[in-house]
Amino acid sequence: MKANPDDLLVLLAVSRSAKFTTAAQVLGLNHTTVSRRIAALEKALGGRVLARAAGGWELTDLGTEAVRVAEQVEAAVSALGPAGQAPDPITGVVRMTATDGFSAYIAAPAVARLRRKHPGLSVEVVTMTRRALQQRSGLDIEVVVGEPQVHRAEAVQLGEYMLGMYASRAYLAENGTPASVAELTEHPLVYFVDSMLQVDDLDAPRRLVPAMREGLTSTNVFVHVEATRAGAGIGFLPCFMGNLHNDLVRLLPEDFAELLPYWMVLRPDSMRRPAVAAVVQALRDQTAAHRDALLGRAQTPSTAP
């Protein structure tokens, strides 16, 4: 029995979202129809094309082969556009995860610029600070801090960024300016929740100033910035975020200049999609263009006396 091209396109939609319900919405079908189409495809191919994984469905080896064929079917259908008009291959949904700061200052403007040229493109960005996943069904791109240890995936370094200690001018006027690492222990730290921090490379404050007490902690780096500006304590902040605010002062830059890498993790099959390849290149270009800011060399306020 030969595979039905429509069933192949259903599998392609499921492979991109990892969920039957999401694929059904994209295709204008219901969940039951998607399930029935997948079952028919598996019968035609003589094996399973999907396996259950954390958070959804993952392609089997047979499913991966079927998706390659489905992409050719999709490309052929897309080529049947209006006469004289070449179809835009950079369309559809690209799903990615990244840290809060990278998502806002690198990914968002990169995607906005790309969408002006390719309005059929849609990018879903989920913000989180964690290690790279071992199972990434439905996810095209991950941007993580620190070199990832992954299997069946491609990992490339995007760039680096600097973190430093910051305090608001108002806070320093009221509480004094620490002139040494030892004096930092007299001030509260604004940073990540230690018990929930999943990235070992981000443990610098606890490693460099273990006696510094916690003041306000959060899983969101934007909370770190605003809490520091509000005078909740001394924040350990990405310099490309701290340097944007003239009311913040960088403290002891010779002692606190933590350089960390951004890495990008891609599913092996993702880069075959023009839309994913375009987003990946846009992220690379945006990261390279903002290298000085990421390294704390741009928009730098005066350091504390």
Number of C-alpha atoms within 10 A of each C-alpha: 8 8 14 12 14 14 20 23 22 24 27 23 24 29 24 21 22 25 19 24 17 17 22 19 12 16 14 9 15 15 15 12 13 22 17 12 18 22 17 15 26 19 15 14 16 11 14 16 24 22 11 12 13 12 12 18 22 24 23 15 13 15 23 19 12 21 23 15 16 21 16 12 16 16 14 11 11 13 15 11 12 8 7 6 9 11 14 16 16 21 19 16 18 23 18 22 24 25 21 19 18 22 20 15 16 22 26 16 15 21 21 15 12 18 17 10 11 17 13 14 21 17 19 11 19 13 18 17 22 19 19 23 17 13 18 22 22 23 21 25 25 25 29 25 24 20 18 20 12 15 12 12 16 16 21 13 17 19 17 18 22 20 24 25 26 30 29 24 20 14 19 17 9 9 13 12 18 17 12 11 15 11 13 20 16 13 18 16 27 30 28 23 14 14 6 11 16 13 14 11 14 20 14 16 20 15 9 12 15 10 13 19 16 18 15 19 18 16 16 17 22 15 16 26 24 15 22 27 24 16 19 20 25 31 33 27 24 26 25 26 19 29 24 14 15 14 17 29 24 24 25 19 14 7 12 19 18 20 15 18 16 20 20 25 26 22 20 14 15 19 17 12 17 15 22 25 17 20 25 20 13 20 23 18 15 19 23 15 12 16 17 16 20 25 20 21 14 15 16 18 15 12 12 17 9
